[in-house]
Amino acid sequence: MDTFYDKEKAVETLERLILERTAAASSPQMYNLDAESTQKFGLSISREEGDVASRLTRRNEETGETEEATFGLQGIISNVNLPPFESRRSRPDDLNRLAHARQSVVLTGLGSTVFEQIVENCRRTYSMFSRYTPNAKLLPSPEFLGNRPGARGVDEHPTITAGNRFFTPVKQSAGLELVDIDRELDPQGILAKVDPARFRHTEDNTVEYYILTEGNDDERYTPTIPIMFQTGDIVEIQASMTCIPYRGSFTVKLILRTIILLDGSLTMGAITARMLTAQAAAPVVRRLKRSNPYAGSLNKHKAKGSVHTARIDTQANDEIDTAVEDDGEGQEILAEDTRMEE
């Protein structure tokens, strides 16, 4: 995001969308995920027997079963790393790199106080995991929270990173349904080369992509492709929380499940302004001039009223054309066609 991007307008639009979508949502929203909302949605931390990971879960009122909890949060894309991924064939470890590829997005509020409330609620939800880690070895600060340098590198804006690995190691894929890799995610078949005996693309690796379209009285979510999402877009993500071992301690990952484009107009406005400025600033290409050494002589003769032309000697180029003619009695004879001389 550069000087062509209207940051002030972006903050204003983001805050309006956060408040509107939080008020209309029937599912957990991180903006108002306080202690009351945690109880309202029946959120808790669960860990399955024999599993080292613990997860944020909720109780399904209709089925009575415990299921993974997801929540919505809104922000401005600061950085994005989504499929399709590029191949680096010059690297001998390229397939290993692709096997550990992550689809991720970094969100910021560019100084929005409403977005900062989302960040604080993320911290509070993160702390819930401390009672479910052995000897409370949870890292003091969530790794999915960071900072983005502000104007002139002086101010910093908090960021939230959500991601999801594209493959699951076979040893961790028990009970997960395999999912075919969509052609839109891997148009060149790069990811298909990853060893399926070691890594699998499962339902847990799936990220869904949508564009919000508004009609007369309703909203619709139209499926789209990952390349639609660009830096500067205002989006909403659906994410879950999973606590895993990390270098002798424990940390919580924000797992990306869904990303929705809410407003991309500011991004397009910046792109248009940038292109028009570049076009206006493009230098005029000046060609070298050429002079004709005969032009002066030609103009001199034109001024006197006579112009000499080159003489063509037709006699030197006389040619005898040989043709086959009929003598009238069925016999063929050779005839010579001599050019007329002046």
N, C-alpha and C positions, 0 to 999 in steps of 0.2 A: 504494500500500500504506500503510494507516493503522494506527491503534492496534487496530483490529479484526482485523488480519491477524497471525497467529501466526508472527512472523519466526523465532523460535528453533526451532519445529517445522519450518518450511520449510527451514532450513539443514540440520537433521538428516536430513530426508527427501531433500533434494537430494544430500547426500554419499553416502547409502546407494545411491541410484539410479545415481550416477556410477560407483561402484565395481562394482556389480552388472552394469551394462550394458557397462562396459569389459571385465570379465572374460569375459562371454559373447559378445562381438562377434567376428565373423570379418573385419570390415573395419576400416580405420584409425579410431582414437578419439583425439581431441586430448589427452585426459588423459594417455595414455602414449606420445604421439608424440615419442619421443626419437630419438637417432641410430640406435639399434638397430632401432626400429620402422620408421624411414624406410627402412633397408636391407631389412628383412623384407618390406615391402610394395612395394619397388621404386619408391619415390617419387623424382621428379626434376623439374627445371624444363625445360619445352620451349617452343619458339616456332616456329610454322610460317613457312615462307619467305614474305616479303612482309608478314608480320603484325607490327605494332608491339607487340602484347600478348604476354606470356609467361604460361604457366599451370603450375600444379602438376599433374603427370601421373603415371600409373603404367602399368606394362606388364601387359597381360592375359595371364596364364599359359596360358590355353586357346587364344586366337587369336594370341598373339604381337604384337598390335597395341598401340600406345600410345593411351591414352584418358585423359579427364579424371579426376583423382582427387578423390574426395569423402571427407570425414571427418565423424564424429559428435562433437557436443559438447552438453553438457547445462547447463541454467541455469534461473533463475526470470525470467519475463517482467517487465521493468521498464517497457517501453513497446512498443506494437504499432501498426503501421500496415498493415493488410491490407484487401483488397477486402471489400465493395463500397465504392468511393470516392464521395464526395459531390460534387455539382455546385455550382458557385458562379456562377450565371448572371449575377449582377450585375457580375462581372469580365469585361472585354472579352477578356482573355487566357486565359479558362477552358479552352478546348480545347487551347491550348498547354501549360497546366499539366498537364492530364490526359495529354497525349502524353508527358510526362516523369515521370509518376507512378511511384513505387517502392513495392513491397510489402516491408516490412522488419519486423524484430523486434530489440529490445534485450534482452540477457540480463545478469543479475547473479547474484552468489552471496551477497549480503547479508552479506559478511564470511567466507564459507566459505573455509578454507585449501585445500580440495580444488579448488574453482573457481579459486582463484588459481593453482594449478598448471596448469590449462587455459590461463589467460591467459599464463603464462610460455612455454608450449609454442607458443602462437600467435606470440609474439615471435620465438622461435627459428626457426619455419617461415618467418616473414616475412623474416628475414635471409637465407634461402637465395636470395632473388630478387636480392640485391645484386650478385652476379656476373653476372647476366644483363641488367643495365641499363647503357646506355652511360655510361662514366665514373663508374660506381657512383653515379648520381644518384637513388638510392632515398631517399625521405624517411626521416629518422632514426627516426620512430615511426609505427607503423601507424595510419591514421585510423580503423580500425574498433574500436580500443580507446579507452575513455573512462572516466569516473568518474561514479558516482551519489552524490549527497549522502546521508550517513547520518543517524543520529538527531540532531535539533536542528542539522543542517547542519554538524556538527563533523567527524565521520568521513566518509570517502569509500570507496565500494565500487567496484572495477573493473567495467567493463561490456564486453560484446562485441556489436557490431552487425553483423547480416547482412542483406543486402537484394538485391533483383533488380528491375530496371526492368520495367515492364509492356509496353513497346513497344521495338522495335529500329528505328533509322532504316533506311530502305530501302537506303542505301548500304552498310550493315554487315550486311545480312541475306542476302547471297549464300551459297547452300548450306544455309540453314536452312529447315526445314519449317514452313509456316504452320499455326497452330493456331486453331480457332474459339474465340471467347471464351465460356466457359461462362455460362449464365444465372445461376447462383449467384454468380458474380463480378461480374456487371453486370445486376442485375434490372431496372433502369430504362433500360437501353440507352444509358447516358451514354458509356461508352468506345467504343461502336460509332460514335459521331459523329466520332472522331478520323480525320483524313485518311489513308485507306489508301494513297494514292499517296506519302506521306512516311513513315509509320510502320506497322509490322506487328507483330502478336502472334505470336511464333514459339515453337518448342520450347525455345529457350534462355531464354525468359521465363516458362516454366511452373514453378509452385511446387505441390508436392503436399502435401495436408493429411490427417493420420491421427490416430486415437485408439487408444491401446494398450489392448486388452482382454485380460484374463487368464482363461484357462479352468482346467480341472483340472490339466492337465499341459502346456499350451502357451500361447503368446502369439499374438494376432492383431492385425493392423493394419487397422482399419476406416476407410475413406475418410470424410472429414467436410468441413465448409465452414469458410471462414476466420473467420466471426464467432464460432466456438466458442472461439477463443483470446483470453484476457483477461489483464490485468495480475495477477500473482501466481501464474499457472499454472506448474507445473514441466514443462518440455518438453525434447525433444531435437531438434536440427536437424542436417540433413545440408547441408554447404556445400562450396564449392570456392574456390580462390584464383586470381585473375587480376591480373596486373600491367599497368597502363596508364599512358600519359603523363599528367602532371598539373601544369599551370602551370610548365612548363620542367623539371620533375623527373619522377619516377615514383612511383606509389603502388600498393598492393595492395588490391583489393576482395575482401571476403568475400561470395561469391555464394550466396544462399539457394536451395536446391534442394528441401528437404523439411522439414516441421515436424510433430512428433509430440507429442500431448498425453500426458504420462506420468502426471501427477497434478493434478487440479483440485479436490481436496477442500478444500484450505485456502482457495482463492478462494471457494468456495461457503459455507464456514463464516463467512468474513468478511462476505459479502453478507447472510447470514441474521442475523448478530449486528447488523449495521448497520441493517437494516430493523426488527428488534425494538426496538432502542434508540430509533429515530426514532418508532416507533409509541407507545412508552411516554411519550416526552417531548412528544408532540403536545398542545397546550393544549386544554382543554375549552371548546367554544364555548358562550358564555352568551347566551341570547336576551333581548331587552328584554321586560319584563312589560307586560301591557295590563290596564287596569281597565274594568269595565262600569258606567256611571253608573246603570243601572236595577237592578242586582243588589240594592242595599240595600232598595229599595222592594219588590221581589219577596219578599225574605226576611221583610220586615215583615208583609206580608199573609199569608204562609204561617204565620207565628207565630200570627196571629189566627184561623186556620182557614178563611179564605176567600180565593179568588183570582179576580179579575175577568179576564174575557177580552174581547177586542175584538169589537164587534158588527159583523156583516156585514149590510148592507141589501140583501136580495135583491130587494125591489120595484124599487129603482133600477136593477137590472140585468136586469129582466124582458125577455125576448126572445121574439119570435113566430117560431116555426119554421114554415116553409112546406114542405109535403111534397106529393108527387104520389100520388094514390090512384086506384084503379079504382072506378067507381060500380056495378060489377057487370054493366053492360051493354056493357062494352068501351070506355066513355068515361072519359077521365081528367079528374079534378076537383082543384082546389086545396083543401087542408085546412089549417086553422090549429091549431097545437098551443100552447095558452096554458099557461104555467107556473101551477101551483096556488099560490095565496097562502095564507099561514098565517092 
